Amino acid sequence: MPAAFSSALYYPYIDIKDEQWLRSAALFWDSIRTIVPVSHRDPYSNDFARALCDEGVLEPVRVSSDMDEVEELTDKVLDFLTQSK
């Protein structure tokens, strides 16, 4: 039976310091992604996380504020954050 979800987003942090959590997560998902600013050189501090990154399981999604995708979402995010309930 195929998995319902093949990847996970680890948020709001970049570095996954809890190795036990990371080991468990790697059993459930084909890839685990973190949002990483392009200016951040080495996002992962422990050996296990770096090894998973080298194998393509842990993936840094590089972003910058001047990316088209980010700029396109700006108005939608601001609208969402300022909506009155």
N, C-alpha and C positions, 0 to 999 in steps of 0.2 A: 504494500500500500504506500503510495507516495506521501511525503510529508506535506502538511497543509501550508507550512511556511518554511522556506529554505534559508532565510537570513533574518538576522536580528540587528536592531540598532541599540547600541549601548549609549545611553544618554542620561545625564547631561555632562558626564565626565569624558575626558579623552583617554586617559590611562586606566587600564583595568588592573588594579593592584591586588584584588582578591583572587589569588590563583585557583583556589578551590571552586569559586564560582565560575571562573573561566573554563576550567576543566569540565565541569558539568555542562556548561553552555555549549561547548564544542561537541558534546555528544548529541545534542538536540538539533543544532543548526549547521548547515553547510558553511555559512559565513556569518561572522559577527562584525558589524561595521561601527566605527566611531567617527564623529565629525571632527575634523582636524584643520585648523587654520593653515594656510599654505606656508606661513612663516614659522610654524612649529616643526623643527627638524626631526627629532626622534620622539615619537609620541608614546612609546611603550618602554617602561622602566625595568620590567623583570624579564629574565631569560625565557620563561615559558611564553609570555606574550610575544616577545620578539620572534621566537621559533614559529609560533602560529602565524605571525605576520609573514615570515619568510615562506611558509607553505601556502599562503593565500587564504587561510581560514579567518584570520583577523585582518580586516581591511580598513585602513584609514581613508576616509572620504575627504579629500582636500577641497577646502572652500576658501573663498575670499569675498570681501564685501562688494567687489566690483564685477562679480560674475553676473551674467545676464539672468540666470535663474534666481539669484538672490534679489536682484533689482526688481524683477517681475513680481516677486512675492511681497515686496515691502508694503504696498498699499493694502493688500489683503490682510497682512498680519496686523498692521496698524488699525484697520477697521475692526478686526476681531478683538483686539485688545481694548478698544475704546467703546465697544458696543455697550449700551445700557441694557440692563436686564429687566 
